[in-house]
Amino acid sequence: MTVSLILGLQWGDEGKGKIVDLIAKDYDYIVRFNGGNNAGHTIVNGKEEFKLHLVPSGVFYPEKIKVIANGVVIDPGALIKELDEIEARGYSMENLIISSNAHLILQWHKIMDGALDDSGKIGTTKKGIGPAYSDKASRTFALRACDLLLPEVDLTKKIEELATYKKPLFEAFDFPVFNVSDIVEETLACAKRLKPHIQDTQFILNNAISKNKKIMLEGANGALLDIDHGTFPYVTSSSVSAGGACTGTGIPPTKLGNIIGIVKAYTTRVGSGPFPTELNDADGEKLREVGHEVGTTTGRPRRCGWLDLVLLKYTCMINGATEIALTKIDVLDGFDEIKICTSYEIGGKKVSDFPLQPEKLEKAKPVYEKLPGWKSDISNCKKFEDLPPNAKNYIKHIEKFVGVPIKLVSVGPKRDETIIL
């Protein structure tokens, strides 16, 4: 199979950017298939660091073809800003292709997102992601990348028509007003810059497969933020799972090969929602401090807790993970004892399956196994054999419980701080 899929198996922030960048050299196409600029991937190459939000990881390989596929919602202004920052640092974005079917985020989407989540209940990034996907599902109020190819007069007319639908809604809900002429002006400017990149990516990707080109599909967010399979309603608005990779690209399921799940050696979450292993103590603060757990997109401190294997077994199952890349295990270097959640207790009963109802998950108390720490710096380890016995035991314990082989272990943020098993 020439198509590999990389996705996060927790609540996002698993370190996908590093893993994609690490193995991108072996692929011809790097394809982002879901989400928008609510996601953030950090990649490090030597002293250089990029924080990406829309552009697929792999910017350090200008020769690779990078695709923003149809499942992504795109803020044109945010994308252009990101392209400018990348090109200003000497990396070409000439090989970027944008799907003509990708939906666009406009100013009114961001206004709605902020107004609807003023309570902070969901913890949205206020980037307009949810409202843009809502418009996509409604089939009436949407603008797509292909519309940027229209003559200016036709694009202007389309935006003005969409605004006539939006204004009564904004008035009814007393949302802040938007300026139609500003939206038109901004969109026309963005169209000039993005037009050369817009193509029908479904044909491009499937033709590449027929020529045995190697394709990597890169997921944003994490499996437990999936609109269908995540901890609803505290989820994102796109299909984050393996199934979403097919609908988000037009690549059929029969063409998928390896499904690589990225797993952080502990658990984090940004925003609201149940989190059984969350630590509101010194250990949680230590994980946050040592792991530099601050959201790439939001800048919010991440909630931290021990690794949850009940959660992980569920996400491996629904995504059909064929292998795991374990990241940030070095953050655990300083702990005398490390805990792993292997079941829950709900209402006095042991539960082995991940609860899909938020009310049950809220009540879930983690049941832990305690493992001894290794109390040594593992960032210089180059082979599995170099790791301390207790670190090797930790890895084997995870692998045995979820039944999926761990093929890569990240012991630091840099490319060379990686062990291939």
Secondary structure, DSSP 4 states (H G I P E B T S, - for coil): --EEEEEESSSS-SSHHHHHHHHGGG-SEEEE-SB-TT--EEEEETTEEEEESSSPS-TT-TTSEEEE-TTBEE-HHHHHHHHHHHHHTT---TTEEEETT-EE--HHHHHHHHHHTTT-SS---SSSHHHHHHHHHHTSS--BGGGGGS-HHHHHHHHHHHHHHHHHHHHHTTPPP--HHHHHHHHHHHHHHHGGGEE-HHHHHHHHHHTT--EEEE--S-GGG-TTTSSTTSS-SS--SHHHHHHTT---GGGEEEEEEEEESSEEE-SSS--TTB--SHHHHHHHHHTT-B-TTT-PBPEEE-EEHHHHHHHHHHHT--EEEEE-GGGGTT-SEEEEEEEEEETTEEE-SPP-SHHHHHH-EEEEEEEE---S--TT--SGGGS-HHHHHHHHHHHHHHT--EEEEE-SSSTTSEEE-
